[in-house]
Amino acid sequence: MKIPLVAVDVGKREQHSEAYRTINPRLVVPTLVLEDGTAIGEAPAIMRYLDEAFPEQLLLGATPKEKGLIAMWERRAEVEGFAAMMEGVRNKTPRLKGRAIAGPT
């Protein structure tokens, strides 16, 4: 499987450009754009799509045990790692002050 990658410089706020808005109106990364133009946002949704589309290269586990463990660790990383870190960044960075959720507003 070969998926073309396009870098989006969030430091330069490229995800807030009009070009990116046409891909993902929520202005968040990552977004997977399929050959038919369908855009799938959110990492867990992208991983699920890739597992279904390419079952020979599973990301989310092959057995019930693997799937459960991977889901557990993904959720822990999200809640205990990324969410906590983002709250710190959001509360310290002037450009993010007052923004309770990701997206264009």
N, C-alpha and C positions, 0 to 999 in steps of 0.2 A: 504494500500500500504506500503510495506517495501522495502526500497532501501538500500543495503549495502553501508556503507561509508568507504572510505580509506583516511586516513589523508595524506596530502602532505605538508611537512614542507618547506614553501617557504623561511623561514629564513636560512635554510640549503641548499637552492637551489635544493631541491629534484626534482622539476619540470624540472630541466636541466639534469637529469639522462637519460641514454640510455633506461632504462625500461619505463620511462614516455614518452620519445620521440616516442616510438612505439605506445603509446596511443594517444598522441597529438603532432604532429611534430612542432606545434607553441610554445610548451613548456609553455602554459598558463593554469591557473586553473580558474574555475572548468571545469571538463570534465565528462560527463555521459557516461558510457559504457553500452550498451544494451546487452541482453543475446546472441544476434547473433554476438557480437563483434563490432557493429557499435559504433563509438565514436561521441558524440555531444558535442561540446565546446560552450562557451559563455552562460552566465546565462540567457539572454532572450530567446535563442533558447531552452535551457533545460526546462525553465518554460513552453514554448509553447508546447513542446513535452509532458511534464507531464500533462498539461491540456487536450490535445487530447487523451492521452493514459488512463487517469484516470478521466473521466468527473464527477465522483461522488465527487471529491475533488478538485475543481477548485482553482487555485492560482491567475488567472488573471481576475476574475470576471465572473458573470453569466449573467448579463444584459448589454445592450449597455452602460448605464450610469456607472456601475461598471467597465466595461472594459476600458472605456475612462478615468475615474479617476485614475485607477491603472496604465495605460500606461503613463498618465501625471506625476504622482508622481515618477514612475520608471525613466522616462527621466530626471526629475528635479534632482533626487538623483545622476544620472549618470553625468550629465553635470555640475551641480552647486556644487555637493558634491565630488563625487569620482574623477572626472577628475581634478578638482582644487587641491585636496589633492595629487593626484598622480604626478602632475606637480611639486609641492613642494618637494615631496619625491625624484622624479627623478633628480631634480636640486641640491639636497643637498647630496644625497647618492653617494659616489665615484663609487660603482659597477654599478650604473645606468647612470653615466655621459655619455653624448653623445648618449644615446639610445632614439631615437625619437618614436619608436613603441615597443610594447611588442613582444616577440617571441625569437627565438634562436640567432638572430644577434643583 
